[in-house]
Amino acid sequence: MNDVKISIVMPVLDEARTIVACLTELQGARGRGVELILVDGGSTDATLALARPLADRVLSAPRGRASQMNAGAAAARGNVLWFVHADTQVSEVHEQKIAWATAHAWGGRWGRFDVCIDSTDSRLAMVSRMMNWRSKLSGIATGDQTIFVSRLLFERVGGFPDLPLMEDIALSKRLRCASSPACLSPPVLTSARRWEKHGVWRTIGLMWWLRAAYFLGVPPAALARRYGYLPRGH
């Protein structure tokens, strides 16, 4: 495991309200040798200024998680890339699990963690269980599950496809062709903010509809507009 060097790549956009608390939680990881790279997609608030003292590198890239995470991966020095969203909490235990999983794999390895939505709402506990169950059956990971992958394998599959939405599913499909994912626990804790903002049932319905539409061939750009993402340049 001593040969495993983890680089956390975090895409952000207008996260000034929470970015200091988020990155402060990761200072222990930096002290243990984990590289922390933040990639901004064009924030119009104070995200960049607040983040610079708390990350190893702060970069800018065209808006879109795929674009931002690919830029972070290209700049990373680690041999294991760990894609963590700004609203998801990870710990030293998760680092250890990644180090073990990647050190004991041959020919490149990838995986994700179970996820727990940070809420006392029993409906979101059910959503968490369904996400984890579906991921184990399908071999598909979501961004909330903090995908990790060896740099060699990430580069071999061409990184994240340049999509405005569903980039995590598209990458999982590429990686799954190379090997099955390591499905690890304990769960990472992700914010319930999007569920609370739009309503639990409405968000559940929208996410299932988006996934079904994607698998049926609806262009990701159309899905991104339905999800509320603006095209680049807007």
N, C-alpha and C positions, 0 to 999 in steps of 0.2 A: 504493500500500500504506500510505501514511501515514495514510489515513482509516480504516484497520482498527483497531479497539480490541477486543481479545480479553478475554473474561471466562471464567476456568476455574470451573466449578461442580462441586464434589466432594461426593457424598453419603457419609456415614460413619455407622458404628454400632459402638461398642466397639472402637476402633482404637488404644487407648492404647499398645499394645506397639510399633506401627510408625509412628504418625502423625508423630512428630517427624522421623524420617528422611525420610518422604515429603514433608513440607512444607518441610524444609530444602533438598531438591533443587529446589524451585520458587521459592526466593528470588531466583535470578537472573532468572527470568521476571518477578517483581514489579518488579525493578530496571529491566527493559526496558519497563515500563508495562502488563504483563498484570495484570488484576485477579484475585485469588484469593478465591473464596467457598466456604466450607465449610458444609455443611448437615447437622446432626446429627439423627438419628432417634430420640433417646431413650437415648443411651449411659448405662450405669450405672457406667462406669469413669472414668478421668481424661482422656478424649479432649478434652472441651471446654476444660478448663484448659490442657492442653498445646498445643492448637491456636491459642488466641486470639492469642498474640504473633507467630504465624507466618503469619497470614492477614489479608486486608484486611477481611473480614467473616466472622463466625461466627454462623450462624443455627440455629434449631431448627424442626423441622416434624414432622408425624405420620410415623411409621415407614413406610418404603416408598420405594424409589428414585424412583419417579415423583413422589410427593408432595414428596420432598426436592428433587429437581432442578427441579421447577416452581417451588418456593419460591425457590430460588437464582436461577433465570432471571428471576423477577419483580423481584428486588432488584438484579440486575446492571446495571452502567452501560455495558457494552460493546455494540457493535453486532454482534459475533460471539460466540456462546455455544459453549463447548467443554466437554463433559461427560466428566470424567476420574475413573475410580474410584481409590480410595486405594491399591490394589495394582498400579497401572499406572504405569510411568515414561515421561515425555515429556521432550522437549529443545527447545532453541532452534531446531533444524532443523525440528521439527514446527510450531513457531509460524510460521516463515517460509513453510512450505508452505501453511498455512491462510491466512495473509495474502495470498499470491499467488493462491490458488484463489478466495477470496471477492472480492478486488479485481477479478478478471477475469471475474466472472460478472454477468449481467444478470437482474434480477427476483428476486434471492434465490438462495442456493446452499447446499448442504450436502454433507457427505461424511464419510469416516472413513479411518483408516489401516489398513494391514496390521498384523497382530499377531504377536508371537513369544512363546511361553510360555517363561518363564525356567527352563529345565531342560536337563540333559544327556541326558535320556531320549529316545531316538529316536522313541518312540511319540508324545510330545508335540510333537516337531518335525513329525511327520506331521499331528497334529491342527491345528497352526498353519497348515500349508499348506492343509488342507482348509477351515478356516474362511475363509481369504482367498479361495480359489478359489470357494467357495459364495457368498460375499458379492459377488464381482465378477459372477457369473452372475445372481444374484437381485436385486441392488440393495438387499439387506437388510443392515443393520449390527448388530453386537452392542455391548453396552456396553464390553466389553474393547477394542474398536477405537476408542474415544474419539471419539464422534460430535461433529461440529461443524456449526453451522448459523447462518445470519444471523438476527439477532433478528426481523427483519420476517417471514421465512418461518416461523420457529418460532411466532410469535404468530398468523400467518395460518392455520396448521393446528391451532391450539388446544393446542400443547404436548404433553407426554406424556399419553396416556390414563391415568386413575387406576386402574392395574392393580397387583396385588401381585406379578406376575411377567410377563415377556415385554413389558415396557413399551418396550424398545429395538426389538423387532420391530414393535410396533404403531406407534411413531413413524416408523420407516423406511417403513412402508407409506403413512402420511400424506404424508411428504416425497417419496416416490417418485412420487406423483401429480403433484407440482409440477415435479420435475426429477430427472434421474438423479444419483446421488451421485458426487462426486469420490473416486476410490479411490486413496489416496496412499501413498507409502512415503518414507523408510525405515520399517520396522515400529516400533511402540511395544512396549515390553517389559512383559509382565504376569506376575504371580506365578503359580507352579504350586501354591499352597497348597491350593486345593480339590481338585486332582487328587491331591496327595500325602496329603491327609487321608482321602479316601474310596476311593482306589485308581484307577489310570488307567482300566482297562477298565470298572469299575463306573461311573465318572463319564462316560465316553464314552457308554455305553449309556443312562444316565439322561438326558443332555442330548439325545441323538437322540430318545428316547422323549418327552420333554417337548415338543420342537419339533413332532414328528409329531402328538401329542395336541392341541396348540394349534391347528395348522392344520386339524385335524379337528373343532374346535369345543368341546373340553373347556374348561370355565370356568377362567380364570386362577387363581381362588381355590383351586380343587381342585389345580391344578398346583403352586401355591405351597406347599400343605401337603405334597405329595409331595416337593418339593424341600427341605423342612425349614424354611420360613419360618413363623413364628407369626403369626396374625392380629393386627391392631392392638389394643392394649389388653391383650395377654397379656404 
